Amino acid sequence: MRVSSKYFNAKAINKELLLAALYNATSPVGVDGFIEAKNAPIVLNEYSAETILYKPNKPLPKIDTLYGRNIGVDFSRLDKIDVDFYDDGVGIYNTFDMVVRDLFFNGQVNSSTIKSIRKEAVFLNSQKVLLELTDCPNTLHQVKVLTSIYAQLRSVDVDTEELKKFLSITENFKASRDAKSKKEAISEAMALIERLSPV
């Protein structure tokens, strides 16, 4: 039940399902988030969420981020969740509400609605992080982010031929020896993602 336009009461919802659904409906955020997500699970099931939430002799945690994705929920206090942090991470207004409603009605942590939200989030956050990469002086970070974006695009069923194009752009970036060529490769990646974006 919505408490105000900003806070959400999720006490009635199973905590493992909530964490898994929130995780599954978003994507990594920022350079650090995409790097952290490089070897992270694309989809979280309720059993994995349970192992994250429940530790022997420890209270339920507050999870701000998980594998580079914004969560922003104190699982020991679900009566007043500030949803802005989560919605900002997804990049779509009112997502927290959409995820919880879908979970409530479908009981699935990776329903077609959640997959659709994640797809939008992947494209929005990939575009944002590529903008950040143009000012990032660390080539290794840039390569890790491009590799992570590729994994995220694969997870939302981007066409194989388009994935090959993105992979080729990444290889061109790795082979580039000067800043101008690297910026051109990043611009190419941005143009490709913008063309494929469903939003």
Residue, then its C-alpha position, 0 to 999 in steps of 0.5 A: m500500500r502506497v504511504s505517500s508519493k515517495y514511500f512504499n509499505a512492503k511489509a506484506i511481501n515475502k522478502e526473498l521474492l521482493l529482493a529477487a524481483l527488484y534485482n531482476a527488474t533493473s540493470p547495473v548503474g554507472v561505471d563502477g556498477f557495470i564493472e561490479a556486474k561483470n561476473a554477477p548473475i543476470v537473474l536472481n532466484e528466491y533461493s539466492a536472495e535468501t542466502i543474501l538476506y539471511k546470515p546466522n546471528k545477523p539482522l536483515p541487511k539494508i541493501d543499497t546496491l547489489y552487484g552494481r544494481n540500485i536496490g535501496v531497501d532496508f529489509s529489516r524495515l519494510d514499512k517505509i521504503d524510499v523508492d526514489f533510489y530504486d527508481d533512479g537506478v532503473g531510470i523509469y519513474n514508478t518502477f518500484d510500484m510496478v515491480v511490487r504490483d507484478l510480484f503481488f499478482n503473478g508471484q514470479v520474480n522474473s515475469s514477462t513484465i519484469k523482463s520488459i522493465r529490465k530491458e528498458a533499464v539495460f538500454l537506458n543505463s548502457q547509454k548513460v554509462l557510455l557517456e561516462l566512459t568518454d571521460c574515463p581515462n582508465t582503458l581497462h575500466q572502459v573494456k570491462v564496462l563494454t564487456s559488461i554491457y555486452a553481457q547485459l544486452r545478451s540477457v535481454d535477447v538482443d538480436t545475434e547480429e546486433l550483438k556481433k556488431f557490439l562485440s566488433i566495436t569492443e574489439n576495435f576499442k581494444a585495438s585502438r592506440d589513441a584517444k580519438s579512435k577510442k572515443e570513436a568506438i564508444s560513439e559507435a557503441m552509443a549509436l548502436i544502443e540508441r538505435l536498438s533501444p525500445v525506449 
